[in-house]
Amino acid sequence: MRFGIAARFVALAVVWGASFLFIKVGLQGLSPAQVALARVALGALTIGAILLARKRSLPRDPRLWAHLAVVSVLFCVGPFLLYPWAEQYVSSGLASIFNATTPLLTMLFGAAALPAERLTRPKIAGLLLGFAGVLTLVGVWRGIDLSHEVLAQLACLGATTCYGAAFVYLRKFVSPRCTDPFVVAFGQTGFATLILLATTPLIGAQPVRLNASVVLSMLALGVLGTGLAYAWNTAVAAAWGAANASAVTYLTPVVGVLLGALVHDEPVHWNEPVGAVLVVVGILASHGRLSPARQPVSQQV
């Protein structure tokens, strides 16, 4: 699918924001593990087809494949299991808002594992604002009773923690090898498919109830949200730069909340958008986007 970079950026925001709604619909006929398996299998097939179309060969470095196996657990298996389980108890919109904490957790892991990513004052301020946003999302003033809803919110945070660790692991062990991004994506989804094929009968076996909505949601989640979206993201990052491309993170919760409210009549509580704003402001602050630009001092010669 070839269209403009701006159109691909918008498509990314819509598809990734809608992914949480697709998960919610898929749970009508599948278990959380079955949703995860369908997602990675369809994603692997889509990315594999892209590799074939581009006539790209797979690397033979066993260490690279070992690293990709680790990344698949952090990037695919963990989050793709946790989000469907969580969405049995919380709205798809709330799950999409929690997903916006990924950059903050990535920063925290990066500070611990990468010398070049040490914490600075703006980053610390951003982390504190983001943490305040998470507390607002959870609604700590209501008390913590470890109900399914609270545990589901913790599961969403567990998913974004996996993403944060995965980004840092990728940068430290995979990026230095200058591997084709589509090979990396294929390795992630391919290993995740094998892992979930082996474990789903044990952790998520239940009768499958397929209908048109469930099938179409899984196709959209796998082919678009896990397959073509990676190709779009790669193109946007190449054209606009990684920092500008990452701005899609700010739009996906908006799409997720709107679709959940419009399609499933999911309620939106006041603390959810307020918490989301705090998280986004924290991300902006941590990247120095809120600091006034310093004007260069002119010198008379």
C-alpha angles and dihedrals in degrees: 000000000000120000138130125304093243090051091051090050091053090045090053092052092048097044096044092043090049092048090085090054090048088054091051091051092045090056088065089077107012139055118245090258091050090051090051092048093049090049098052095039093053090043092051091049091050095048090044089055090051090052091050092048090052091044092233118165123217119247120248098213106125092201091057091052090048090054091047089053089057091046091051091058093048099038102035118008098047101041095036090055097041098050096053091046090050093048090062086074108023133047122267089238093057091048090053090052092052089051088066089071090073096096091052093051090045088055091050093051091043092055090053098044108026120060091205091057099060118154117266129186094266091049093049091048090049092050091050092050091047091049089051087052092053091050089050091050092051091046096227092184087072090062130246111270098161091238119161090265093056092044089049091054089050088051089055089052089048089056093051089046088057090050092050092051091045094054091052093045090051092051094047102042110015108032094059088062090063091227121179107265091227091054088052091050092047091050091050096049094037095054090042090054091053092047094049093044087059098042106035094078087056102041105025112024111145135133111286115232108191126188133158094272094051094046094047092047092052091047090051092045094048105032098034107022097039103022119030092026089067090055091048092048091051091052093047092048091049093050102037104022129252096276094054092042091054089063086086085080089071094054102045095072090051091053092043094052094044094049092046091051096043100041103031101022089237113179118242114212121207094246093059099065090036091053091046091053091051091051093050092046088050091053092049092047093049090055093048092247093133096053115100112251113253115237115228113251111239117221127209113225 
